[in-house]
Amino acid sequence: MNVYGEVFAGFYDRRFGAYAEKAAPYLLRFYALLPDSLAHLPILDLGCGTGRLALRFLEAGHAFVGLDQSSHMLFLAENRCRRFVLERKGRFLQEDISRFQIGGPFGMVVSTYNVLNHLESEEKLRLCFRSVRRCLAEEGRFLFDFQTLRGIHEWASTESAQWEAEHIQCRGELDETRGTACMHLKGEVEGNAFEEEIVNYAYPLEKVIRWLGEEGFKRPDFFRIDDLKTPLQEPEKQNRVVVVAA
Ligand SMILES: C[S@@+](CC[C@H](N)C(=O)[O-])C[C@H]1O[C@@H](n2cnc3c(N)ncnc32)[C@H](O)[C@@H]1O
């Protein structure tokens, strides 16, 4: 489960990479508006995937560290950002984001496209928050997107499709009582077969607020990725929210 193997990593990059690309300009703008004291600090990306967000930040002059548990996703990330890796401005490390220890301080810790929804327990989510708190600069921000309960419901039903042109079968399955959605993907890319199960866990946002608070963060605000200035009044009614904690 949530393996992101070799064949799937390439498929993911082509099929889903656009999400991080679209998020990048909003995140860059958000970071530019934070206090000047953060401007020279590196950025940390949890579940950096194939490095699309990394490349945008590196190109904008920020040092960047990406963590991911999949060596195959990291391989693509390193390739994509090779120039910056050679200059030692970009680093990609194989780590479990629910228990990592890294220096710092980082000006911002980001995570895009449901990565934190991959953590399957309250304990793992809290350990992740604790690790972030330890490496985040005093005035820094922790910003991650998160599928709500409503969001995983939608995800499990609308993504259920067969991408015939790509010979991929995709079936979503919802377990409403556990608040989980499982996406089964099966197919072939250029003659190579793969099978993956991506499981997303949704947690009530009130709990996320409480756990963040207990790990040393102030009460977070919730936004849409394309408007990181106007807090949402009813975040639980969205499919996906961006959580910003300090
Ligand atoms: C949906 S992808 C998102 C990738 C990238 N952030 C993006 O926006 O395209 C989820 C990523 O999180 C990684 N991941 C999932 N659970 C993880 C964990 N516990 N520790 C580290 N990485 C994890 C996966 O390997 C995968 O690369």
PDBQT file of the ligand as one rigid body, heavy atoms in Angstrom, charges set to zero:
ROOT
HETATM    1  C1  LIG A 301       0.125  11.888  -3.920  1.00  0.00    +0.000 C 
HETATM    2  S1  LIG A 301       1.881  11.888  -3.902  1.00  0.00    +0.000 S 
HETATM    3  C2  LIG A 301       2.259  13.628  -3.780  1.00  0.00    +0.000 C 
HETATM    4  C3  LIG A 301       3.625  13.952  -4.359  1.00  0.00    +0.000 C 
HETATM    5  C4  LIG A 301       3.936  15.448  -4.473  1.00  0.00    +0.000 C 
HETATM    6  N1  LIG A 301       3.888  16.113  -3.192  1.00  0.00    +0.000 N 
HETATM    7  C5  LIG A 301       2.993  16.127  -5.439  1.00  0.00    +0.000 C 
HETATM    8  O1  LIG A 301       2.401  17.160  -5.075  1.00  0.00    +0.000 OA
HETATM    9  O2  LIG A 301       2.885  15.649  -6.578  1.00  0.00    +0.000 OA
HETATM   10  C6  LIG A 301       2.234  11.308  -2.279  1.00  0.00    +0.000 C 
HETATM   11  C7  LIG A 301       3.734  11.166  -2.023  1.00  0.00    +0.000 C 
HETATM   12  O3  LIG A 301       3.917  11.011  -0.615  1.00  0.00    +0.000 OA
HETATM   13  C8  LIG A 301       4.880   9.984  -0.412  1.00  0.00    +0.000 C 
HETATM   14  N2  LIG A 301       4.602   9.410   0.914  1.00  0.00    +0.000 N 
HETATM   15  C9  LIG A 301       3.473   8.802   1.341  1.00  0.00    +0.000 A 
HETATM   16  N3  LIG A 301       3.580   8.448   2.635  1.00  0.00    +0.000 NA
HETATM   17  C10 LIG A 301       4.817   8.843   3.024  1.00  0.00    +0.000 A 
HETATM   18  C11 LIG A 301       5.523   8.760   4.250  1.00  0.00    +0.000 A 
HETATM   19  N4  LIG A 301       4.983   8.194   5.337  1.00  0.00    +0.000 N 
HETATM   20  N5  LIG A 301       6.773   9.268   4.306  1.00  0.00    +0.000 NA
HETATM   21  C12 LIG A 301       7.336   9.835   3.206  1.00  0.00    +0.000 A 
HETATM   22  N6  LIG A 301       6.707   9.955   2.025  1.00  0.00    +0.000 NA
HETATM   23  C13 LIG A 301       5.470   9.457   1.927  1.00  0.00    +0.000 A 
HETATM   24  C14 LIG A 301       4.684   9.027  -1.553  1.00  0.00    +0.000 C 
HETATM   25  O4  LIG A 301       5.818   8.213  -1.744  1.00  0.00    +0.000 OA
HETATM   26  C15 LIG A 301       4.408   9.979  -2.705  1.00  0.00    +0.000 C 
HETATM   27  O5  LIG A 301       5.581  10.390  -3.333  1.00  0.00    +0.000 OA
ENDROOT
TORSDOF 0
